[in-house]
């Protein structure tokens, strides 16, 4: 009986430390001063669309002999601040060591390289999966519970992760936190 109580108490401590439960109501215990994480809830990890990688996200380019190569441009704005898309996203990853994914970046300009050994309709989801970031109508990265809007070539678009990428597209994703929450 004492052993069982000890095990239960230990489990509760681990769950509290991991942020899965919040017994003490200390909502600031998991807070982070980095304003790019202000919308992360304190009740556990967020689900992410990147947890299940699109099949195209697992395709690796081992040669430059490609049938498809084009460049859409992606801009992400979080609460009126442009978020930089990292250079080298999708290059030399765990899935594609020493190679590139079908979607990747070479610099931080927002230019996405879409390449393949065959011509395919590649949804925007593939880039976010390769990057390891969440994106759909519920939010982007760890930003949720706000308003998310997307434009393509200046026109509102609600296809979000399902948008088929095309050459010279100008994709702008804007997330605005709900005020007062």
BAFI-835447 format. One record per residue (C-alpha): residue number from 0; x, y, z. Coordinates in steps of 0.001 Angstrom, whole numbers, plus 500000, padded with zeros to 6 digits. Example, Ala and Ser with C-alpha at 12.3 -4.5 7.8 and 13.67 -1.06 7.14 Angstrom:
// BAFI-835447
ATOM	resi	X	Y	Z
ATOM	0	512300	495500	507800
ATOM	1	513670	498940	507140
//
This chain:
// BAFI-835447
ATOM	resi	X	Y	Z
ATOM	0	500000	500000	500000
ATOM	1	502819	502409	500863
ATOM	2	504634	501434	497651
ATOM	3	501495	502141	495580
ATOM	4	501035	505553	497220
ATOM	5	504695	506388	496582
ATOM	6	504377	505386	492910
ATOM	7	501239	507490	492475
ATOM	8	502857	510496	494134
ATOM	9	505923	510115	491901
ATOM	10	503718	509909	488816
ATOM	11	501892	513105	489811
ATOM	12	505216	514910	490300
ATOM	13	506428	513800	486858
ATOM	14	503138	514900	485253
ATOM	15	503406	518302	486973
ATOM	16	507033	518772	485887
ATOM	17	506202	517813	482290
ATOM	18	503310	520307	482277
ATOM	19	500673	517632	481695
ATOM	20	498845	518512	484917
ATOM	21	498846	521758	486852
ATOM	22	498032	520968	490474
ATOM	23	499165	524282	491905
ATOM	24	497462	526632	489455
ATOM	25	500741	528371	488719
ATOM	26	500046	529309	485124
ATOM	27	503324	531188	484948
ATOM	28	505385	528076	485701
ATOM	29	505637	527194	482025
ATOM	30	505758	530724	480662
ATOM	31	508533	531916	478449
ATOM	32	509579	535514	477919
ATOM	33	510194	534853	474210
ATOM	34	507160	536489	472560
ATOM	35	507264	533853	469801
ATOM	36	505972	531309	472356
ATOM	37	503417	533383	474250
ATOM	38	500439	531340	473039
ATOM	39	501741	527943	474141
ATOM	40	499234	526535	476638
ATOM	41	500464	525289	480011
ATOM	42	498368	522117	479949
ATOM	43	500662	519960	477826
ATOM	44	502145	519669	474383
ATOM	45	500213	520907	471370
ATOM	46	499200	518578	468589
ATOM	47	500973	519388	465356
ATOM	48	500185	518692	461737
ATOM	49	503926	517979	461358
ATOM	50	503647	514967	463673
ATOM	51	502529	512925	460658
ATOM	52	504727	513740	457664
ATOM	53	503109	513951	454232
ATOM	54	504549	511239	451910
ATOM	55	506199	513939	449749
ATOM	56	507968	515123	452909
ATOM	57	509803	511812	453014
ATOM	58	511048	512054	449417
ATOM	59	514764	512833	449180
ATOM	60	516590	514336	446225
ATOM	61	519828	512480	445744
ATOM	62	520656	514038	442369
ATOM	63	519965	517351	440638
ATOM	64	518403	515499	437713
ATOM	65	514872	516808	438360
ATOM	66	511730	517044	436262
ATOM	67	510208	519739	438486
ATOM	68	511870	522843	439951
ATOM	69	510009	526024	440881
ATOM	70	509908	528658	443611
ATOM	71	506962	529962	445630
ATOM	72	507645	532659	448241
ATOM	73	506412	532421	451830
ATOM	74	506051	535238	454351
ATOM	75	504873	534572	457909
ATOM	76	503746	537470	460093
ATOM	77	503084	536876	463802
ATOM	78	501424	539771	465639
ATOM	79	502723	542304	463079
ATOM	80	506299	540947	463204
ATOM	81	507732	539036	460246
ATOM	82	508965	535590	461274
ATOM	83	512162	534491	459552
ATOM	84	512040	531142	457778
ATOM	85	515374	529469	458463
ATOM	86	517900	528871	455714
ATOM	87	518734	525239	455116
ATOM	88	515253	524025	456055
ATOM	89	514853	520593	454483
ATOM	90	518554	520069	453767
ATOM	91	520604	517288	455394
ATOM	92	517899	516149	457834
ATOM	93	517368	512940	459755
ATOM	94	515002	511729	457015
ATOM	95	517297	512903	454176
ATOM	96	520901	512792	455455
ATOM	97	523272	514316	452929
ATOM	98	520360	515157	450632
ATOM	99	517471	517596	450225
ATOM	100	513742	517212	450686
ATOM	101	511345	517966	447844
ATOM	102	510700	521342	449559
ATOM	103	513625	523208	451055
ATOM	104	515263	526611	451499
ATOM	105	518790	527789	450726
ATOM	106	518490	531122	452537
ATOM	107	516171	533011	454901
ATOM	108	514408	534991	452154
ATOM	109	511212	532906	452216
ATOM	110	511958	531434	448800
ATOM	111	510938	527775	448841
ATOM	112	512585	525453	446349
ATOM	113	510160	522762	445160
ATOM	114	511980	520034	443273
ATOM	115	511186	516497	442281
ATOM	116	512237	513662	440037
ATOM	117	508658	513705	438691
ATOM	118	506119	516513	438294
ATOM	119	503695	516453	441237
ATOM	120	501076	518692	442833
ATOM	121	502825	519584	446073
ATOM	122	500725	521060	448896
ATOM	123	502107	523702	451284
ATOM	124	501741	521106	454048
ATOM	125	504859	519358	452722
ATOM	126	507079	522357	453495
ATOM	127	505691	522713	457027
ATOM	128	506083	518959	457669
ATOM	129	509706	519061	456471
ATOM	130	510286	522136	458674
ATOM	131	508642	520310	461595
ATOM	132	506097	523077	462167
ATOM	133	502328	522996	462578
ATOM	134	500149	524797	460042
ATOM	135	496444	524639	459304
ATOM	136	493323	526720	459956
ATOM	137	493821	526293	463735
ATOM	138	497134	528156	463754
ATOM	139	500776	528182	462795
ATOM	140	503728	526741	464725
ATOM	141	502756	527057	468403
ATOM	142	500445	530025	467802
ATOM	143	496854	528980	468323
ATOM	144	493656	530554	469651
ATOM	145	494123	533677	467554
ATOM	146	493150	534646	464038
ATOM	147	494983	533124	461104
ATOM	148	494659	534458	457571
ATOM	149	496387	533548	454348
ATOM	150	496675	535361	451048
ATOM	151	498056	534027	447794
ATOM	152	499183	536635	445303
ATOM	153	497294	539248	447329
ATOM	154	493974	537375	447343
ATOM	155	492426	535781	450480
ATOM	156	492817	532019	450442
ATOM	157	491424	529436	452868
ATOM	158	493179	526349	451501
ATOM	159	495886	526695	454202
ATOM	160	497989	523487	454290
ATOM	161	496190	522117	451207
ATOM	162	497298	524968	448912
ATOM	163	499043	523502	445876
ATOM	164	502359	525275	445415
ATOM	165	503156	527008	442120
ATOM	166	506009	528999	440648
ATOM	167	506297	532599	441861
ATOM	168	503317	532353	444236
ATOM	169	503437	534975	446951
ATOM	170	502006	533290	450062
ATOM	171	501486	535432	453160
ATOM	172	500320	533826	456408
ATOM	173	499293	536251	459135
ATOM	174	498584	535244	462731
ATOM	175	497087	537723	465186
ATOM	176	496766	536862	468869
ATOM	177	493399	537360	470484
ATOM	178	493726	540377	472724
ATOM	179	492832	540082	476406
ATOM	180	493364	536338	476714
//
